[in-house]
Amino acid sequence: MIKRSSKKYIDNQLDQNPSWKILDIGCGYTAHKKANVICDVQDLSEFYKGRDFVKLKGKILPFKDKEFDFVITSHVIEHVEDVNFFIKELQRISAKGYIELPTILEDNLVFENKNDHLWHMEFDDVNHQLLIRKRIQYLEPVLTVSVAKKLAQYFRQSLILELFWENSIEFNLMENDSLKYEKISRLTLARKFFSKLLRNLIR
């Protein structure tokens, strides 16, 4: 089962279950405060002194079956080449977890995402499954990561996809639509903006 949730709800659940063994994977320097095990491709053991740190060296997550009560995967899946295998590994090592992803809009707006992200993801609320497609750059980026984070304070649902899963992560790895699309340039956006601004000034 996988469904929409919120980081606020997840934080409350973790606060209410202090005995849980919690893994945060792929978090870099921003591990969840409740995570007692942290896993990343970088060696961040010095940064996370006092907490268990495990360096990821291959595709297989270095943990036992159902070793964790909860696993946090925040802004990770869009980077993973073998997304099918990675999701199955998450299900293998934990009973439930939280997945946070950029929406397609946020992914297109941010400069840094253009070269780092491999997948676009949406959530199907009818069939309750994660829809995964190869990434397409629909428009030229206009924001830095830091600006996007500030905007997310006000437009979080438009920019961030927040999901809770338990027992299984239903997903569909889909082919991109064959229809051609027209890439939207920054120049086009600027022209439309100033054209609208000029029309409003003339009125």
Secondary structure, DSSP 8 states (H G I E B T S, - for coil): -EEE--HHHHHHHHHT-TT--EEEES-TT---TT-SEEEESS--TTTTTTSEEEE--SSS-SS-TT-BSEEEEES-GGG-SSHHHHHHHHHHHBSEEEEEEE-HHHHHHBTTHHHH--EEEEEETTTTEEEEEE----B---B-HHHHHHHHHHHHHHHEEEEEEES---EEE----SS----B-HHHHHHHHHHHHHHHHH-
